[in-house]
Amino acid sequence: MTSGSPKAPAVTRRAGRQLHAGPVTYGVLAVFTVGSLSPLVWTAVAASGDSARLARTPPPFWFGGGLVRNLGSAWSDAGMGLALFNTALVAGTVALGTVLFSTVAGFAFAKLRFRFKGPLLALTVATMTVPPQLSVVPLFMVVARLGWTDQLQSVVLPTLVSAFGVFFMRQYLVEALPTELIEAARVDGASSWRVVRHIVLPVARPAMAVLGMLSFVQAWNDFFWPVIALTQENPTVQVALNGLGRGYVPDQAVVMAGALLGTLPLLLAFTLFGRQIVGGIMRGAVKG
């Protein structure tokens, strides 16, 4: 019989070690990083010249000297200051409303008992198969009758909740939220809204972060409905860029500069909050 403390099992020793990426992993990540950044870099290169420079064969692959000038032209010609403010307001409101309403509805479909729950959930999911173009005419008639044309509420209210968000939160809460926890709160006399506030929202925080990020990006990039409901007098970024590209011979470099201005806030937001979003996703995955 050997003396001294027993050696730890091999599995335990391997589990305690930190994993290190090899050169192949770094190579694959580098390829994907370059591929992901290429459209943004090309936009900046195109925005730094003029239309004649872009028309060359082969096209330029390095920056010119007109980036600041084109950015200034895009800012003034398209009214990008107002457009960025309107888009941030619309996207933030849509993301907040989608997260809150979808979480509450997802909790109801996941854990509450009520009549016709199955058919209502099926009907909600089925609405995702309906093309948005089919609802444009009746939606515009409602907006016009309410006097909301060229006002931001016309693009905010129709998108405050989404079928995808409801289904996404329902699927997450089915697995992440124990039914016993809700029953214990009911025994303590908690109402449904108190259960949502003190139990559902903390548990659903990782999924809410993901849904909020997706909703914000989708609302920021939305073009089809805002270009119908709004005008150049009160535009979002996409409506402003649409006006910037009009004309008999539009300056493509200025259009690219406007697109770059519309993209930079999203990059800044993800740079500032990307670590928190990814951390929330990972915490939710570990808890699940």
N, C-alpha and C positions, 0 to 999 in steps of 0.2 A: 504494500500500500504506500503510495507516494506521499511525502509530507508537503506542507505548504498549501496555499489556497488553490482551488481548482481553476484551470484555465477557462476563459469564457468561450462559449461555442463560436464556431467560425461565422455563423450567420449573424450573431450579435456583434462580432467585431466588424463585419462588413457593413452592418446597418449603422454603426457609429461613425464610419468614415464619411468624409465629404466627397461627393462625386465631382470629378473634373472632366471638362469637355476636351476631346482630342482635336487634332488638326483637321480631321474630316468635318467635324461638327462646326468648327470655326469657318471652314471653307464654304460649307453650305449656307451658314448664316450670312456670310459676306455676300454671296451671290444673291440671296433673297433681299438683303438690304440694298444693294446696288439696284436691283430690279425695281424695288419699291420706290426708291428715291429718284429714279430716272425721269418719270413724268414731271415731277416738281422741278428738277434741275433744268429740264428742257423748256419748261414754261418760263423760268427765269432767264434762260439764254435767249429765247424768242422775244421776251419783253425788253431786252437790252439793245435791240437794234431797230430796224424799220422794215416796212413791207418789202422793199427791194432786196434787203439782206436775206429775208426769209425765202424769197423766191429763187435764190441761187441753187444751183445743182453742182455738188452736193450742198445741203443746207449747212449753216454754221454750227459748230459744236463747241464754241467758246463764247464768253460774254463780250458784248460790245460796250460802247460807251454811253448809251442812251437810256439806261435803266431808270435813273432818277427822273429824267425828263418825262419818260413814258408813264411812270407811276404818278407823277404830278398831273399829267394830262388826263389819265384815267380817273383820278380822284376828283378833279374839277368837272370834267365833261359828264361823268355818270352820277355825280352827287354821292360819292361813296361814303362820305361821312354819315349822312342820313340813312343810307342803305344799310351800313354796318350796324348802326344803332337799332334800326327797325328789325333787322334779322336777328340780332342778339336778343331783343325783347321777345320776338315771336318764338324763336327756338327755345329760349329758356322757359317761357310760359308753357309751350307745348310739351317739353320734356318733363316739367314738374307736374302738369296735369295728367299726362300719360302714366307717369310712375304712380301717382297717388290713386287715381281711379282704377288703373289696371291691377294694382295690388289689392285694393278692396274687393274688386270683382273676382280676381283670382282666388282670394281667400274664401269668398262665398261659394264658388264652384268647387273648391278643393275640400272644404271642411264643413260647410253648413248643409243642412237638410231642408229642402223646400220642394214644392211641386214643380214638375216639368224641368228639373235641373238638367237632365240629360238632353232633351230636345233643345233647350235654350243654349246649352254649350255647343251642340252640333250646329245650331243656326248661327251662333257667333263665329265659329270656325269657318262655316261655309261662306260668310261674307268676304273672307280673304280671297276667294276665287272670283269675285266680281271685279272686272276691270274698272279702275277709277273713272275712265272716260264716260262710262254709262251714267254716272251721277252728276256730271258737270252741268247739264242743262237744268234739271230741277234744283240743284244747289244754287246755281246763279240766280234762278228766279226767286228763291227764298231770300238770298242776300240782297237782291235789288228791291224786293218788297219791303225789307226791313231798313232800307236806306244805308246799307253797310258797304256799298261799292267804294273802292279806293280807301278803305279803312282796315286797320290791322286785325280787328276782330273777325273780319271775313275769312282770314286764313288761319286764325287761332282756334276758334270754336269748333269747326268741323274736324279738327285733328286732336282734340284734347284727350281722346281715348282711342285705342286701336284694338282690333280683334287679336292681332299678334301679341300685343302686350298682355291682354287678358289671358290668353292661352299660355304664354310664356310664364307668367307668374303663377298660374294654376298648376302647371307641371312642376315648378320649383317647390311650391308650398306643399304639394302632396307628399313629397319625400322629406323635405327639410323641417316641417312643422309637425311635431308629435301631437296626435289627437288627445293623448293623456294630459298634456300641458293645458290644452284648452278646457278640458273637463275639470281639471283642478281649479282653474280660474273661475269657471262657472260655479263650482261649489263654494268658492270664497265670495260669491255675489257679484262678480264682475259682469258688466254689461258687454254687449257686442262691440261697441266703440272702444271701451276700455281694453278689451282683448286685442283689438286691432292696434291700439296705440302702444300698449306695453308688451305685447307678445309678438304679434304678427310683424310689425314694422322692424323691430330689431332682428328677428330671424331672417326676414326677407331683404336685409340691407345689401348683401352682395348681388343678388339678382336685380334689385332696384338700381344699383350703380350701373350694371350692364345695360339694362333697359333705358335708363336715363341717357347714357352715352349714345346708344343707337338712335333714340328718338331725337336727341339734339342734333346729331349729324344729319339725319334724314330731313328734319325741319329746316336746317340751314341750307341744304342742297336742293330743297323742293323748288321745282320750276313750273310744273304744269298748271296747278291751280293758282299760285300767286300771279303768274303772268296774265291770267284771265281776270282775276278779282282786283288787281292793283294796277296803277299807272305809274308813269315816270315822276309824277309829283309826290308820291308817297311810296317809294319802292322798297323791296328787299334787295339783297345782293344779286340774286339771279335775275330779277326784273331789271335792275340797273345795268347788268352786263348785257342783257338782251337789247336794251336801248343803245348801249355803247357799240354793239356790232351792226347797227343799222346804217344805212347810207348806201350810195351807189358804189363807192369803193372804200369800204371800211379799212381803217388802219389796223392790221392784224397784230402789230406789235403793241399797240395801245390796248387792244382787246385782251391780249395775253397779260399785260400789266394789270388790268382790272381783275382778271381771273386770279392772278397772284395775290392781289390785295384781298380778295374774297376768301382765299385759302389760308392765309397766314393766321387769322384768329383761331381757326380750328387747330392748327399745329401748335400754337401757343397754349391753348387750353389743354391739349393732350400732354404737352411737355410739363405743364404745371401740375396736372392732376392725374396723369397716367399712372404714376406709382401707386397712388391711393386706389385707383380703379382696379388695377391688376392685383394689388394686395387684397382688396375685398373679394375679388373673384377667387383667389387662392384660399382665403380663409373659408369661404363658403364651400369650396371643393373639399377641404380637409374635414370640415364639420359633417358634410354629407357622407 
